[in-house]
Amino acid sequence: MSCPFCRSLDLAVRNFGTGKTRQFHVNCHNCGADGPLADGTTEAWALWNERPNEPQRGDGTPPHHSN
Ligand SMILES: [Zn+2]
């Protein structure tokens, strides 16, 4: 899978907190895009793949522009 914003493959799951408060999200190392927070790595990837292709901080070339 690749980043929907910059098409980079340099993605990783990062986690925050500890124990029951730990949350995960996918982060793109290339453009800095962050995926939705989830309770686990599997969910984090699922949410990342489900998210709409909306412009975010990145290189300024969103894949789609709906108007
Ligand atoms: Zn990216």
N, CA, C, O and the ligand as a Tripos MOL2 file, in Angstrom:
@<TRIPOS>MOLECULE
protein
  269   267    68     0     0
PROTEIN
NO_CHARGES

@<TRIPOS>ATOM
      1 N           0.8420   -1.1970    0.0000 N.3       1 MET1
      2 CA          0.0000    0.0000    0.0000 C.3       1 MET1
      3 C           0.8750    1.2450    0.0000 C.2       1 MET1
      4 O           2.0410    1.2110    0.3950 O.2       1 MET1
      5 N           0.2910    2.3230   -0.4460 N.am      2 SER2
      6 CA          1.0720    3.5460   -0.5780 C.3       2 SER2
      7 C           0.3030    4.7210   -0.0040 C.2       2 SER2
      8 O          -0.8910    4.6290    0.2810 O.2       2 SER2
      9 N           1.0040    5.8080    0.1570 N.am      3 CYS3
     10 CA          0.3790    7.0160    0.6730 C.3       3 CYS3
     11 C          -0.5460    7.6100   -0.3980 C.2       3 CYS3
     12 O          -0.1130    7.8100   -1.5330 O.2       3 CYS3
     13 N          -1.8170    7.8970   -0.0570 N.am      4 PRO4
     14 CA         -2.7420    8.4660   -1.0450 C.3       4 PRO4
     15 C          -2.3890    9.8990   -1.4160 C.2       4 PRO4
     16 O          -2.9060   10.4280   -2.4000 O.2       4 PRO4
     17 N          -1.5310   10.5220   -0.6540 N.am      5 PHE5
     18 CA         -1.2100   11.9290   -0.8900 C.3       5 PHE5
     19 C           0.0430   12.0990   -1.7330 C.2       5 PHE5
     20 O           0.0730   12.9150   -2.6550 O.2       5 PHE5
     21 N           1.0700   11.3330   -1.4170 N.am      6 CYS6
     22 CA          2.3390   11.5060   -2.1250 C.3       6 CYS6
     23 C           2.8010   10.2200   -2.7960 C.2       6 CYS6
     24 O           3.8450   10.1900   -3.4490 O.2       6 CYS6
     25 N           2.0060    9.1420   -2.6300 N.am      7 ARG7
     26 CA          2.3040    7.8520   -3.2480 C.3       7 ARG7
     27 C           3.5780    7.2130   -2.6960 C.2       7 ARG7
     28 O           4.1080    6.2720   -3.2870 O.2       7 ARG7
     29 N           4.0590    7.7130   -1.5880 N.am      8 SER8
     30 CA          5.2410    7.1200   -0.9850 C.3       8 SER8
     31 C           4.9010    5.7710   -0.3680 C.2       8 SER8
     32 O           3.7750    5.5360    0.0700 O.2       8 SER8
     33 N           5.8860    4.8990   -0.3430 N.am      9 LEU9
     34 CA          5.7150    3.6140    0.3410 C.3       9 LEU9
     35 C           6.3670    3.6390    1.7140 C.2       9 LEU9
     36 O           6.4180    2.6270    2.4120 O.2       9 LEU9
     37 N           6.8560    4.7950    2.0830 N.am     10 ASP10
     38 CA          7.5770    4.9070    3.3490 C.3      10 ASP10
     39 C           6.5860    5.1870    4.4850 C.2      10 ASP10
     40 O           6.5390    6.2850    5.0410 O.2      10 ASP10
     41 N           5.8020    4.1610    4.8060 N.am     11 LEU11
     42 CA          4.7650    4.2890    5.8130 C.3      11 LEU11
     43 C           5.0870    3.4320    7.0220 C.2      11 LEU11
     44 O           5.7350    2.3920    6.9020 O.2      11 LEU11
     45 N           4.6350    3.8660    8.1830 N.am     12 ALA12
     46 CA          4.8370    3.0830    9.3900 C.3      12 ALA12
     47 C           3.7170    3.3730   10.3680 C.2      12 ALA12
     48 O           3.1190    4.4490   10.3510 O.2      12 ALA12
     49 N           3.4400    2.3860   11.2310 N.am     13 VAL13
     50 CA          2.4550    2.5980   12.2860 C.3      13 VAL13
     51 C           3.1750    3.1470   13.5070 C.2      13 VAL13
     52 O           4.1830    2.5990   13.9540 O.2      13 VAL13
     53 N           2.6460    4.2240   14.0290 N.am     14 ARG14
     54 CA          3.1860    4.7790   15.2650 C.3      14 ARG14
     55 C           2.1540    4.5830   16.3660 C.2      14 ARG14
     56 O           0.9520    4.5290   16.1050 O.2      14 ARG14
     57 N           2.6340    4.4770   17.5890 N.am     15 ASN15
     58 CA          1.6850    4.3220   18.6820 C.3      15 ASN15
     59 C           1.9530    5.3410   19.7620 C.2      15 ASN15
     60 O           3.0700    5.8290   19.9370 O.2      15 ASN15
     61 N           0.8840    5.6460   20.4840 N.am     16 PHE16
     62 CA          0.9180    6.6700   21.5140 C.3      16 PHE16
     63 C           0.3610    6.0850   22.7970 C.2      16 PHE16
     64 O          -0.5230    5.2280   22.7660 O.2      16 PHE16
     65 N           0.8670    6.5390   23.8980 N.am     17 GLY17
     66 CA          0.3180    6.1250   25.1890 C.3      17 GLY17
     67 C           0.7520    4.7210   25.5640 C.2      17 GLY17
     68 O           1.5680    4.0970   24.8850 O.2      17 GLY17
     69 N           0.1880    4.2400   26.6570 N.am     18 THR18
     70 CA          0.5340    2.9150   27.1420 C.3      18 THR18
     71 C          -0.7290    2.1900   27.5860 C.2      18 THR18
     72 O          -1.7520    2.8060   27.8850 O.2      18 THR18
     73 N          -0.6290    0.8790   27.6220 N.am     19 GLY19
     74 CA         -1.7280    0.0640   28.1370 C.3      19 GLY19
     75 C          -3.0310    0.3080   27.4150 C.2      19 GLY19
     76 O          -3.0830    0.3030   26.1850 O.2      19 GLY19
     77 N          -4.0860    0.5200   28.1820 N.am     20 LYS20
     78 CA         -5.4200    0.6560   27.5950 C.3      20 LYS20
     79 C          -5.5920    1.9590   26.8450 C.2      20 LYS20
     80 O          -6.5080    2.0890   26.0330 O.2      20 LYS20
     81 N          -4.7360    2.9150   27.0990 N.am     21 THR21
     82 CA         -4.8780    4.1980   26.4180 C.3      21 THR21
     83 C          -4.0200    4.2670   25.1650 C.2      21 THR21
     84 O          -3.9720    5.2990   24.4960 O.2      21 THR21
     85 N          -3.3340    3.1550   24.8450 N.am     22 ARG22
     86 CA         -2.4780    3.1790   23.6680 C.3      22 ARG22
     87 C          -3.3110    3.2720   22.3980 C.2      22 ARG22
     88 O          -4.3170    2.5800   22.2400 O.2      22 ARG22
     89 N          -2.8780    4.1300   21.5130 N.am     23 GLN23
     90 CA         -3.5450    4.2680   20.2260 C.3      23 GLN23
     91 C          -2.5070    4.2290   19.1190 C.2      23 GLN23
     92 O          -1.3300    4.5250   19.3280 O.2      23 GLN23
     93 N          -2.9690    3.8620   17.9560 N.am     24 PHE24
     94 CA         -2.0830    3.6740   16.8150 C.3      24 PHE24
     95 C          -2.5710    4.4840   15.6270 C.2      24 PHE24
     96 O          -3.7720    4.6910   15.4540 O.2      24 PHE24
     97 N          -1.6500    4.9290   14.8270 N.am     25 HIS25
     98 CA         -2.0310    5.4590   13.5290 C.3      25 HIS25
     99 C          -0.8800    5.2840   12.5480 C.2      25 HIS25
    100 O           0.2820    5.1380   12.9280 O.2      25 HIS25
    101 N          -1.2500    5.3040   11.2780 N.am     26 VAL26
    102 CA         -0.2510    5.1830   10.2240 C.3      26 VAL26
    103 C           0.2880    6.5720    9.9210 C.2      26 VAL26
    104 O          -0.4650    7.5430    9.8460 O.2      26 VAL26
    105 N           1.5810    6.6510    9.7520 N.am     27 ASN27
    106 CA          2.2160    7.9320    9.4340 C.3      27 ASN27
    107 C           3.0750    7.7750    8.1970 C.2      27 ASN27
    108 O           3.8090    6.7980    8.0510 O.2      27 ASN27
    109 N           2.9730    8.7610    7.2990 N.am     28 CYS28
    110 CA          3.8070    8.7670    6.1060 C.3      28 CYS28
    111 C           5.0850    9.5430    6.4100 C.2      28 CYS28
    112 O           5.0390   10.7200    6.7690 O.2      28 CYS28
    113 N           6.2140    8.8750    6.2630 N.am     29 HIS29
    114 CA          7.4800    9.5290    6.5520 C.3      29 HIS29
    115 C           7.8500   10.5610    5.4980 C.2      29 HIS29
    116 O           8.6450   11.4660    5.7530 O.2      29 HIS29
    117 N           7.2700   10.4180    4.3190 N.am     30 ASN30
    118 CA          7.6530   11.3120    3.2260 C.3      30 ASN30
    119 C           6.9530   12.6620    3.3240 C.2      30 ASN30
    120 O           7.6070   13.7040    3.2740 O.2      30 ASN30
    121 N           5.6020   12.6510    3.4670 N.am     31 CYS31
    122 CA          4.8760   13.9230    3.4650 C.3      31 CYS31
    123 C           4.3170   14.2670    4.8390 C.2      31 CYS31
    124 O           3.8180   15.3730    5.0470 O.2      31 CYS31
    125 N           4.3980   13.3280    5.7780 N.am     32 GLY32
    126 CA          3.9560   13.6230    7.1310 C.3      32 GLY32
    127 C           2.4690   13.4300    7.3650 C.2      32 GLY32
    128 O           1.9620   13.8100    8.4200 O.2      32 GLY32
    129 N           1.7540   12.8470    6.4040 N.am     33 ALA33
    130 CA          0.3230   12.6180    6.5830 C.3      33 ALA33
    131 C           0.0900   11.5930    7.7030 C.2      33 ALA33
    132 O           0.8230   10.6140    7.8380 O.2      33 ALA33
    133 N          -0.9490   11.8520    8.4930 N.am     34 ASP34
    134 CA         -1.2830   10.9490    9.5790 C.3      34 ASP34
    135 C          -2.6270   10.2950    9.3110 C.2      34 ASP34
    136 O          -3.5660   10.9510    8.8590 O.2      34 ASP34
    137 N          -2.7170    9.0040    9.5880 N.am     35 GLY35
    138 CA         -3.9910    8.3020    9.4630 C.3      35 GLY35
    139 C          -4.8100    8.4680   10.7270 C.2      35 GLY35
    140 O          -4.3260    9.0040   11.7240 O.2      35 GLY35
    141 N          -6.0650    8.0020   10.6850 N.am     36 PRO36
    142 CA         -6.9340    8.0820   11.8580 C.3      36 PRO36
    143 C          -6.3980    7.2200   13.0000 C.2      36 PRO36
    144 O          -5.7370    6.2060   12.7760 O.2      36 PRO36
    145 N          -6.6910    7.6350   14.2010 N.am     37 LEU37
    146 CA         -6.2780    6.8690   15.3670 C.3      37 LEU37
    147 C          -7.1090    5.6060   15.4870 C.2      37 LEU37
    148 O          -8.3030    5.6010   15.1900 O.2      37 LEU37
    149 N          -6.4560    4.5240   15.9290 N.am     38 ALA38
    150 CA         -7.1360    3.2430   16.0830 C.3      38 ALA38
    151 C          -6.6070    2.5460   17.3300 C.2      38 ALA38
    152 O          -5.6470    2.9880   17.9610 O.2      38 ALA38
    153 N          -7.2730    1.4330   17.6620 N.am     39 ASP39
    154 CA         -6.8900    0.7050   18.8740 C.3      39 ASP39
    155 C          -5.7710   -0.2960   18.6310 C.2      39 ASP39
    156 O          -5.2160   -0.8480   19.5800 O.2      39 ASP39
    157 N          -5.4390   -0.5310   17.3770 N.am     40 GLY40
    158 CA         -4.4020   -1.5100   17.0780 C.3      40 GLY40
    159 C          -3.8300   -1.2730   15.6990 C.2      40 GLY40
    160 O          -4.3610   -0.4790   14.9220 O.2      40 GLY40
    161 N          -2.7470   -1.9630   15.4000 N.am     41 THR41
    162 CA         -2.0900   -1.7420   14.1140 C.3      41 THR41
    163 C          -2.9710   -2.1670   12.9480 C.2      41 THR41
    164 O          -2.9820   -1.5160   11.9040 O.2      41 THR41
    165 N          -3.7120   -3.2650   13.1270 N.am     42 THR42
    166 CA         -4.5710   -3.7370   12.0450 C.3      42 THR42
    167 C          -5.6410   -2.7100   11.7230 C.2      42 THR42
    168 O          -5.9040   -2.4080   10.5590 O.2      42 THR42
    169 N          -6.2610   -2.1720   12.7840 N.am     43 GLU43
    170 CA         -7.2940   -1.1630   12.5830 C.3      43 GLU43
    171 C          -6.7070    0.1030   11.9900 C.2      43 GLU43
    172 O          -7.3340    0.7610   11.1600 O.2      43 GLU43
    173 N          -5.5130    0.4360   12.4170 N.am     44 ALA44
    174 CA         -4.8770    1.6460   11.8940 C.3      44 ALA44
    175 C          -4.6870    1.5430   10.3830 C.2      44 ALA44
    176 O          -4.9390    2.4980    9.6480 O.2      44 ALA44
    177 N          -4.2410    0.3760    9.9310 N.am     45 TRP45
    178 CA         -4.0720    0.1850    8.4840 C.3      45 TRP45
    179 C          -5.4180    0.2030    7.7800 C.2      45 TRP45
    180 O          -5.5470    0.7610    6.6910 O.2      45 TRP45
    181 N          -6.4250   -0.4100    8.4030 N.am     46 ALA46
    182 CA         -7.7570   -0.4490    7.7920 C.3      46 ALA46
    183 C          -8.3050    0.9600    7.6230 C.2      46 ALA46
    184 O          -8.8450    1.3060    6.5720 O.2      46 ALA46
    185 N          -8.1610    1.7680    8.6660 N.am     47 LEU47
    186 CA         -8.6560    3.1420    8.6000 C.3      47 LEU47
    187 C          -7.8720    3.9570    7.5830 C.2      47 LEU47
    188 O          -8.4290    4.8030    6.8830 O.2      47 LEU47
    189 N          -6.5860    3.6930    7.5130 N.am     48 TRP48
    190 CA         -5.7500    4.3860    6.5390 C.3      48 TRP48
    191 C          -6.2330    4.0900    5.1250 C.2      48 TRP48
    192 O          -6.2930    4.9810    4.2770 O.2      48 TRP48
    193 N          -6.5740    2.8340    4.8850 N.am     49 ASN49
    194 CA         -7.0130    2.4390    3.5460 C.3      49 ASN49
    195 C          -8.4170    2.9280    3.2360 C.2      49 ASN49
    196 O          -8.7680    3.1170    2.0710 O.2      49 ASN49
    197 N          -9.2230    3.1340    4.2740 N.am     50 GLU50
    198 CA        -10.6070    3.5550    4.0660 C.3      50 GLU50
    199 C         -10.7380    5.0590    3.9050 C.2      50 GLU50
    200 O         -11.7090    5.5490    3.3290 O.2      50 GLU50
    201 N          -9.7760    5.7730    4.4070 N.am     51 ARG51
    202 CA         -9.9330    7.2200    4.4620 C.3      51 ARG51
    203 C         -10.0820    7.8190    3.0660 C.2      51 ARG51
    204 O          -9.4430    7.3590    2.1200 O.2      51 ARG51
    205 N         -10.9180    8.8360    2.9370 N.am     52 PRO52
    206 CA        -11.0830    9.4890    1.6410 C.3      52 PRO52
    207 C          -9.8090   10.2090    1.2260 C.2      52 PRO52
    208 O          -9.0040   10.6370    2.0540 O.2      52 PRO52
    209 N          -9.6610   10.3240   -0.0660 N.am     53 ASN53
    210 CA         -8.4870   11.0120   -0.5870 C.3      53 ASN53
    211 C          -8.6920   12.5120   -0.5200 C.2      53 ASN53
    212 O          -9.0440   13.1540   -1.5100 O.2      53 ASN53
    213 N          -8.4720   13.0460    0.6360 N.am     54 GLU54
    214 CA         -8.6550   14.4750    0.8200 C.3      54 GLU54
    215 C          -7.2980   15.1540    0.9270 C.2      54 GLU54
    216 O          -6.3350   14.5750    1.4300 O.2      54 GLU54
    217 N          -7.2390   16.3700    0.4540 N.am     55 PRO55
    218 CA         -5.9790   17.1090    0.5530 C.3      55 PRO55
    219 C          -5.5470   17.2540    2.0120 C.2      55 PRO55
    220 O          -6.3590   17.5640    2.8840 O.2      55 PRO55
    221 N          -4.2990   17.0310    2.2560 N.am     56 GLN56
    222 CA         -3.7520   17.1950    3.5950 C.3      56 GLN56
    223 C          -2.4120   17.8750    3.4450 C.2      56 GLN56
    224 O          -1.9700   18.2030    2.3440 O.2      56 GLN56
    225 N          -1.7860   18.0750    4.5730 N.am     57 ARG57
    226 CA         -0.4370   18.6020    4.4540 C.3      57 ARG57
    227 C           0.3960   17.5900    3.6770 C.2      57 ARG57
    228 O           0.3380   16.3880    3.9370 O.2      57 ARG57
    229 N           1.1420   18.0750    2.7550 N.am     58 GLY58
    230 CA          1.8940   17.1800    1.8840 C.3      58 GLY58
    231 C           2.6070   17.9870    0.8400 C.2      58 GLY58
    232 O           3.0790   19.0920    1.1090 O.2      58 GLY58
    233 N           2.6910   17.4350   -0.3660 N.am     59 ASP59
    234 CA          3.4650   18.1260   -1.3920 C.3      59 ASP59
    235 C           2.5860   18.9910   -2.2930 C.2      59 ASP59
    236 O           3.0560   19.5160   -3.3020 O.2      59 ASP59
    237 N           1.3050   19.1410   -1.9270 N.am     60 GLY60
    238 CA          0.4470   20.0550   -2.6660 C.3      60 GLY60
    239 C          -0.1580   19.4640   -3.9140 C.2      60 GLY60
    240 O          -0.7040   20.1970   -4.7390 O.2      60 GLY60
    241 N          -0.0760   18.1630   -4.0730 N.am     61 THR61
    242 CA         -0.6900   17.5420   -5.2380 C.3      61 THR61
    243 C          -1.6570   16.4510   -4.8080 C.2      61 THR61
    244 O          -1.3560   15.2630   -4.9220 O.2      61 THR61
    245 N          -2.8380   16.8660   -4.3050 N.am     62 PRO62
    246 CA         -3.8350   15.8690   -3.9340 C.3      62 PRO62
    247 C          -4.2890   15.0790   -5.1440 C.2      62 PRO62
    248 O          -4.3800   15.6310   -6.2400 O.2      62 PRO62
    249 N          -4.5740   13.7980   -4.9700 N.am     63 PRO63
    250 CA         -4.9160   12.9250   -6.1050 C.3      63 PRO63
    251 C          -6.2370   13.2840   -6.7550 C.2      63 PRO63
    252 O          -6.4280   13.0390   -7.9460 O.2      63 PRO63
    253 N          -7.1630   13.8680   -5.9800 N.am     64 HIS64
    254 CA         -8.4680   14.2100   -6.5430 C.3      64 HIS64
    255 C          -8.8710   15.6010   -6.0880 C.2      64 HIS64
    256 O          -8.4740   16.0640   -5.0180 O.2      64 HIS64
    257 N          -9.6550   16.2480   -6.9090 N.am     65 HIS65
    258 CA        -10.1640   17.5500   -6.5260 C.3      65 HIS65
    259 C         -11.6290   17.6260   -6.9080 C.2      65 HIS65
    260 O         -11.9630   17.8840   -8.0640 O.2      65 HIS65
    261 N         -12.4990   17.4030   -5.9410 N.am     66 SER66
    262 CA        -13.9340   17.4380   -6.2280 C.3      66 SER66
    263 C         -14.4940   18.8250   -5.9480 C.2      66 SER66
    264 O         -14.3140   19.3840   -4.8670 O.2      66 SER66
    265 N         -15.1640   19.3530   -6.9330 N.am     67 ASN67
    266 CA        -15.7460   20.6870   -6.7750 C.3      67 ASN67
    267 C         -17.1670   20.6880   -7.3210 C.2      67 ASN67
    268 O         -17.8420   21.7170   -7.2860 O.2      67 ASN67
    269 ZN          2.7620   10.7300    2.0350 Zn       68 ZN68
@<TRIPOS>BOND
     1     1     2 1
     2     2     3 1
     3     3     4 2
     4     3     5 am
     5     5     6 1
     6     6     7 1
     7     7     8 2
     8     7     9 am
     9     9    10 1
    10    10    11 1
    11    11    12 2
    12    11    13 am
    13    13    14 1
    14    14    15 1
    15    15    16 2
    16    15    17 am
    17    17    18 1
    18    18    19 1
    19    19    20 2
    20    19    21 am
    21    21    22 1
    22    22    23 1
    23    23    24 2
    24    23    25 am
    25    25    26 1
    26    26    27 1
    27    27    28 2
    28    27    29 am
    29    29    30 1
    30    30    31 1
    31    31    32 2
    32    31    33 am
    33    33    34 1
    34    34    35 1
    35    35    36 2
    36    35    37 am
    37    37    38 1
    38    38    39 1
    39    39    40 2
    40    39    41 am
    41    41    42 1
    42    42    43 1
    43    43    44 2
    44    43    45 am
    45    45    46 1
    46    46    47 1
    47    47    48 2
    48    47    49 am
    49    49    50 1
    50    50    51 1
    51    51    52 2
    52    51    53 am
    53    53    54 1
    54    54    55 1
    55    55    56 2
    56    55    57 am
    57    57    58 1
    58    58    59 1
    59    59    60 2
    60    59    61 am
    61    61    62 1
    62    62    63 1
    63    63    64 2
    64    63    65 am
    65    65    66 1
    66    66    67 1
    67    67    68 2
    68    67    69 am
    69    69    70 1
    70    70    71 1
    71    71    72 2
    72    71    73 am
    73    73    74 1
    74    74    75 1
    75    75    76 2
    76    75    77 am
    77    77    78 1
    78    78    79 1
    79    79    80 2
    80    79    81 am
    81    81    82 1
    82    82    83 1
    83    83    84 2
    84    83    85 am
    85    85    86 1
    86    86    87 1
    87    87    88 2
    88    87    89 am
    89    89    90 1
    90    90    91 1
    91    91    92 2
    92    91    93 am
    93    93    94 1
    94    94    95 1
    95    95    96 2
    96    95    97 am
    97    97    98 1
    98    98    99 1
    99    99   100 2
   100    99   101 am
   101   101   102 1
   102   102   103 1
   103   103   104 2
   104   103   105 am
   105   105   106 1
   106   106   107 1
   107   107   108 2
   108   107   109 am
   109   109   110 1
   110   110   111 1
   111   111   112 2
   112   111   113 am
   113   113   114 1
   114   114   115 1
   115   115   116 2
   116   115   117 am
   117   117   118 1
   118   118   119 1
   119   119   120 2
   120   119   121 am
   121   121   122 1
   122   122   123 1
   123   123   124 2
   124   123   125 am
   125   125   126 1
   126   126   127 1
   127   127   128 2
   128   127   129 am
   129   129   130 1
   130   130   131 1
   131   131   132 2
   132   131   133 am
   133   133   134 1
   134   134   135 1
   135   135   136 2
   136   135   137 am
   137   137   138 1
   138   138   139 1
   139   139   140 2
   140   139   141 am
   141   141   142 1
   142   142   143 1
   143   143   144 2
   144   143   145 am
   145   145   146 1
   146   146   147 1
   147   147   148 2
   148   147   149 am
   149   149   150 1
   150   150   151 1
   151   151   152 2
   152   151   153 am
   153   153   154 1
   154   154   155 1
   155   155   156 2
   156   155   157 am
   157   157   158 1
   158   158   159 1
   159   159   160 2
   160   159   161 am
   161   161   162 1
   162   162   163 1
   163   163   164 2
   164   163   165 am
   165   165   166 1
   166   166   167 1
   167   167   168 2
   168   167   169 am
   169   169   170 1
   170   170   171 1
   171   171   172 2
   172   171   173 am
   173   173   174 1
   174   174   175 1
   175   175   176 2
   176   175   177 am
   177   177   178 1
   178   178   179 1
   179   179   180 2
   180   179   181 am
   181   181   182 1
   182   182   183 1
   183   183   184 2
   184   183   185 am
   185   185   186 1
   186   186   187 1
   187   187   188 2
   188   187   189 am
   189   189   190 1
   190   190   191 1
   191   191   192 2
   192   191   193 am
   193   193   194 1
   194   194   195 1
   195   195   196 2
   196   195   197 am
   197   197   198 1
   198   198   199 1
   199   199   200 2
   200   199   201 am
   201   201   202 1
   202   202   203 1
   203   203   204 2
   204   203   205 am
   205   205   206 1
   206   206   207 1
   207   207   208 2
   208   207   209 am
   209   209   210 1
   210   210   211 1
   211   211   212 2
   212   211   213 am
   213   213   214 1
   214   214   215 1
   215   215   216 2
   216   215   217 am
   217   217   218 1
   218   218   219 1
   219   219   220 2
   220   219   221 am
   221   221   222 1
   222   222   223 1
   223   223   224 2
   224   223   225 am
   225   225   226 1
   226   226   227 1
   227   227   228 2
   228   227   229 am
   229   229   230 1
   230   230   231 1
   231   231   232 2
   232   231   233 am
   233   233   234 1
   234   234   235 1
   235   235   236 2
   236   235   237 am
   237   237   238 1
   238   238   239 1
   239   239   240 2
   240   239   241 am
   241   241   242 1
   242   242   243 1
   243   243   244 2
   244   243   245 am
   245   245   246 1
   246   246   247 1
   247   247   248 2
   248   247   249 am
   249   249   250 1
   250   250   251 1
   251   251   252 2
   252   251   253 am
   253   253   254 1
   254   254   255 1
   255   255   256 2
   256   255   257 am
   257   257   258 1
   258   258   259 1
   259   259   260 2
   260   259   261 am
   261   261   262 1
   262   262   263 1
   263   263   264 2
   264   263   265 am
   265   265   266 1
   266   266   267 1
   267   267   268 2
@<TRIPOS>SUBSTRUCTURE
     1 MET1         2 RESIDUE 1 A MET
     2 SER2         6 RESIDUE 1 A SER
     3 CYS3        10 RESIDUE 1 A CYS
     4 PRO4        14 RESIDUE 1 A PRO
     5 PHE5        18 RESIDUE 1 A PHE
     6 CYS6        22 RESIDUE 1 A CYS
     7 ARG7        26 RESIDUE 1 A ARG
     8 SER8        30 RESIDUE 1 A SER
     9 LEU9        34 RESIDUE 1 A LEU
    10 ASP10       38 RESIDUE 1 A ASP
    11 LEU11       42 RESIDUE 1 A LEU
    12 ALA12       46 RESIDUE 1 A ALA
    13 VAL13       50 RESIDUE 1 A VAL
    14 ARG14       54 RESIDUE 1 A ARG
    15 ASN15       58 RESIDUE 1 A ASN
    16 PHE16       62 RESIDUE 1 A PHE
    17 GLY17       66 RESIDUE 1 A GLY
    18 THR18       70 RESIDUE 1 A THR
    19 GLY19       74 RESIDUE 1 A GLY
    20 LYS20       78 RESIDUE 1 A LYS
    21 THR21       82 RESIDUE 1 A THR
    22 ARG22       86 RESIDUE 1 A ARG
    23 GLN23       90 RESIDUE 1 A GLN
    24 PHE24       94 RESIDUE 1 A PHE
    25 HIS25       98 RESIDUE 1 A HIS
    26 VAL26      102 RESIDUE 1 A VAL
    27 ASN27      106 RESIDUE 1 A ASN
    28 CYS28      110 RESIDUE 1 A CYS
    29 HIS29      114 RESIDUE 1 A HIS
    30 ASN30      118 RESIDUE 1 A ASN
    31 CYS31      122 RESIDUE 1 A CYS
    32 GLY32      126 RESIDUE 1 A GLY
    33 ALA33      130 RESIDUE 1 A ALA
    34 ASP34      134 RESIDUE 1 A ASP
    35 GLY35      138 RESIDUE 1 A GLY
    36 PRO36      142 RESIDUE 1 A PRO
    37 LEU37      146 RESIDUE 1 A LEU
    38 ALA38      150 RESIDUE 1 A ALA
    39 ASP39      154 RESIDUE 1 A ASP
    40 GLY40      158 RESIDUE 1 A GLY
    41 THR41      162 RESIDUE 1 A THR
    42 THR42      166 RESIDUE 1 A THR
    43 GLU43      170 RESIDUE 1 A GLU
    44 ALA44      174 RESIDUE 1 A ALA
    45 TRP45      178 RESIDUE 1 A TRP
    46 ALA46      182 RESIDUE 1 A ALA
    47 LEU47      186 RESIDUE 1 A LEU
    48 TRP48      190 RESIDUE 1 A TRP
    49 ASN49      194 RESIDUE 1 A ASN
    50 GLU50      198 RESIDUE 1 A GLU
    51 ARG51      202 RESIDUE 1 A ARG
    52 PRO52      206 RESIDUE 1 A PRO
    53 ASN53      210 RESIDUE 1 A ASN
    54 GLU54      214 RESIDUE 1 A GLU
    55 PRO55      218 RESIDUE 1 A PRO
    56 GLN56      222 RESIDUE 1 A GLN
    57 ARG57      226 RESIDUE 1 A ARG
    58 GLY58      230 RESIDUE 1 A GLY
    59 ASP59      234 RESIDUE 1 A ASP
    60 GLY60      238 RESIDUE 1 A GLY
    61 THR61      242 RESIDUE 1 A THR
    62 PRO62      246 RESIDUE 1 A PRO
    63 PRO63      250 RESIDUE 1 A PRO
    64 HIS64      254 RESIDUE 1 A HIS
    65 HIS65      258 RESIDUE 1 A HIS
    66 SER66      262 RESIDUE 1 A SER
    67 ASN67      266 RESIDUE 1 A ASN
    68 ZN68       269 GROUP 0 **** ****
